[in-house]
Amino acid sequence: MSNNTGLHGAFRQSMSWLHTWCGLVLSLVLYFIFITGSFGYFNYEIDHWMKPENPSISETASADDMLETGFGYLREEAPAASRYFVTLPVGRGDPGIRVFAQLEEPTDSGAMRLSEQINVKGEATSVARDTGGGNALYRMHYALHYMPYDLAIYIVGVSTLFMFLAIITGIIVHKNIFKDFFTLRLGKGQRSWLDGHNISSVLALPFMLMITYSGLVFYEFEYSPGTLFLGMGVDQNSLDEMFEHLRPGRTAPDPSGNPAPFPDISGPLAQAQAQWPGSEIRFVQVDHPGDAAAVITISRSVEGLGRRGASLKFDGITGAPLSPPQSAPPNAAFSGAVLALHEGRFANTWLRWAYFISGLLGAAMIATGLLLWAKKRRSKLRPTVPAPTSLVFVERTNLGIIVGLPLGVAAYFWANRLLPVDMNNRAEWELHCLFLMWGLSFMHAGARELRRAWREQVALLAVLFLLLPIVNAVTTDAHLVNSLAQGDWVRAGFDLTALVFALIMCLVWRKLAPAPARSVRYPGASEVLGRSNEADA
Amino acid sequence: MLSTLAGCAWFWSMENTIKDEAANVSSRYRWNIAARVLLAFLGAFVWISVFGAMLATAVARLGWMPIAQGVHIMTLFSYVAWCAIAVWVFYEQRLGRVLKWMLSSGCVFSLCLYALK
């Protein structure tokens, strides 16, 4: 049996083989997940920038007033509903009050739900342009795009499983993990890419382990259904039993069928506020409003490492507290903590930035791995022998993947400002622009000489991000000067981040310049980023 | 769509690069790799499912915890166990040994699960 692939060597050699292939096989999907997921950590902030019609600072009111406004709106707009839900603006969430009703009969458009954002005066604030916002980027990191949701989550799941194995085997392979971390040899061709790969991996190693494992836990029964099916059966009762175990008291009792007045929220709210002094009320839910079996659920905002805040239940007619809240079992608390770590809901601004940067380091780890793989194959070729077409293709598509996706994201932001505000399917077209730009990047990488293509695409990326605040200023009033003047640091932060990113891309572009003096300074610099590929042209 | 096509082409091209590089690799070796991939993914998945269900049912029978809790804990643990099995499958030189061990222990766990149900 051939041993030239390194599979059946010593333990670390075998793991190196496994690490390489696990990382490479689905690296395109993983890179997409890491880039879009990183933006997801600022989904609300990106949303705010992409909806310039929304006010910089939202009006606010007391929880009692906002709840009264929210339920008043729902009773007027959706009088026949089995559930009302009012979420208050707490923390970095949406600036307005979010109201939701589960309708008993479909509307004219066939919808079975009403979902709206309103201001403290009870007016719908859906005046903002139709946009995917930050949530579209966030959603794509687990649901992808242009494919059914069920298929997408399994593609993402398999990719995450590969990533998890690649990380574990990567740790096994790097016996000098800390020494490797402090080693960066610039201008040494393949060695430089290996150092870059090591640094980006080790720097964010705890994040990588956490994010991949927690990603699998998100869809635990979809990705690993065998134990559930064999242990508890495949019927709906088993699933209900499992979900009741994980979230006790979640299921609402059936309606009685006896009409009753709409529940009075104020009494239960006062009880909840007395029980949680200093905590903010996050949402209030009313099951079976207008029925004698109505139940009021009040939940406070998340505190500590968890996904959901504590909640209390009250009788909708008497306002008396129902059975004391059942705490989740330790295994459910563990998975809740793991998921909270993944989402970073508890994170303040600085920690959120750490998440974002760690996510980008994950993308950098994948990108350097891709480049290293191609570089290794090229270094094995004799200079006089032309590279195989397949290797040339891999090198070019690497460019389309690595730079093309950020180009697509830039195009997405541009589309938000440039597409007509009243355009049909506008949000969908923003995403079409992202994928069109990404596709063009692949075509450009294939059409141009590789070294030039790298420089041109990085230059375009720098220009797109550099001009983004200017396009914003030309097309809206929510530009950098106004944002700073109004103290809207979220919008200003977006523009400033775009400028910083453009600056970084300018530095990369400069680094890619074929300057002879640079070659003397760093003798191996010509090896970096395929500069030895002129023969391909 | 363009991106998807380009991605597929990239994957195909990468595969061709491997073929170019490993032209001297025997077909036996390829089958060996394919078998390991199947064993590491599908085999390990089935083995972990049976093992997890058996253990969860056993602890529920002993009254240590509800079956839902046992199943959930084993599901959370399954990814780590899968990873360990995959590492072993790709390290072990004699694939038959892995197969025998997984089949025999899997059969024992299945019988235990059947008896406990």
Chai-1 contact restraints between the chains, C-beta under 6 A:
chainA,res_idxA,chainB,res_idxB,connection_type,confidence,min_distance_angstrom,max_distance_angstrom,comment,restraint_id
A,M1,B,Y29,contact,1.0,0.0,6.0,A-B,restraint_1
A,S2,B,V25,contact,1.0,0.0,6.0,A-B,restraint_2
A,S2,B,Y29,contact,1.0,0.0,6.0,A-B,restraint_3
A,H8,B,Q93,contact,1.0,0.0,6.0,A-B,restraint_4
A,F11,B,Y91,contact,1.0,0.0,6.0,A-B,restraint_5
A,S14,B,F90,contact,1.0,0.0,6.0,A-B,restraint_6
A,S14,B,Y91,contact,1.0,0.0,6.0,A-B,restraint_7
A,L18,B,F90,contact,1.0,0.0,6.0,A-B,restraint_8
A,L28,B,G7,contact,1.0,0.0,6.0,A-B,restraint_9
A,L165,B,C83,contact,1.0,0.0,6.0,A-B,restraint_10
A,L165,B,A86,contact,1.0,0.0,6.0,A-B,restraint_11
A,I168,B,C83,contact,1.0,0.0,6.0,A-B,restraint_12
A,L216,B,Y79,contact,1.0,0.0,6.0,A-B,restraint_13
A,E220,B,T75,contact,1.0,0.0,6.0,A-B,restraint_14
A,S224,B,T75,contact,1.0,0.0,6.0,A-B,restraint_15
A,S224,B,S78,contact,1.0,0.0,6.0,A-B,restraint_16
A,G226,B,S49,contact,1.0,0.0,6.0,A-B,restraint_17
A,T227,B,S49,contact,1.0,0.0,6.0,A-B,restraint_18
A,T227,B,G52,contact,1.0,0.0,6.0,A-B,restraint_19
A,T227,B,A53,contact,1.0,0.0,6.0,A-B,restraint_20
A,T227,B,V71,contact,1.0,0.0,6.0,A-B,restraint_21
A,T227,B,M74,contact,1.0,0.0,6.0,A-B,restraint_22
A,T227,B,T75,contact,1.0,0.0,6.0,A-B,restraint_23
A,L228,B,V71,contact,1.0,0.0,6.0,A-B,restraint_24
A,L230,B,S49,contact,1.0,0.0,6.0,A-B,restraint_25
A,L230,B,A53,contact,1.0,0.0,6.0,A-B,restraint_26
A,G231,B,A53,contact,1.0,0.0,6.0,A-B,restraint_27
A,G231,B,A56,contact,1.0,0.0,6.0,A-B,restraint_28
A,G231,B,T57,contact,1.0,0.0,6.0,A-B,restraint_29
A,G231,B,V71,contact,1.0,0.0,6.0,A-B,restraint_30
A,M232,B,V71,contact,1.0,0.0,6.0,A-B,restraint_31
A,E241,B,A68,contact,1.0,0.0,6.0,A-B,restraint_32
A,M242,B,A68,contact,1.0,0.0,6.0,A-B,restraint_33
A,H245,B,A68,contact,1.0,0.0,6.0,A-B,restraint_34
A,P329,B,Q69,contact,1.0,0.0,6.0,A-B,restraint_35
A,N331,B,Q69,contact,1.0,0.0,6.0,A-B,restraint_36
A,N331,B,H72,contact,1.0,0.0,6.0,A-B,restraint_37
A,N331,B,I73,contact,1.0,0.0,6.0,A-B,restraint_38
A,P388,B,D20,contact,1.0,0.0,6.0,A-B,restraint_39
A,S390,B,S13,contact,1.0,0.0,6.0,A-B,restraint_40
A,S390,B,N16,contact,1.0,0.0,6.0,A-B,restraint_41
A,S390,B,T17,contact,1.0,0.0,6.0,A-B,restraint_42
A,L391,B,T17,contact,1.0,0.0,6.0,A-B,restraint_43
A,F393,B,S13,contact,1.0,0.0,6.0,A-B,restraint_44
A,V394,B,S13,contact,1.0,0.0,6.0,A-B,restraint_45
A,V394,B,M14,contact,1.0,0.0,6.0,A-B,restraint_46
A,V394,B,T17,contact,1.0,0.0,6.0,A-B,restraint_47
A,T397,B,W10,contact,1.0,0.0,6.0,A-B,restraint_48
A,G400,B,A6,contact,1.0,0.0,6.0,A-B,restraint_49
A,F435,B,S3,contact,1.0,0.0,6.0,A-B,restraint_50
A,W438,B,S3,contact,1.0,0.0,6.0,A-B,restraint_51
A,G439,B,L2,contact,1.0,0.0,6.0,A-B,restraint_52
A,G439,B,S3,contact,1.0,0.0,6.0,A-B,restraint_53
A,F442,B,A6,contact,1.0,0.0,6.0,A-B,restraint_54
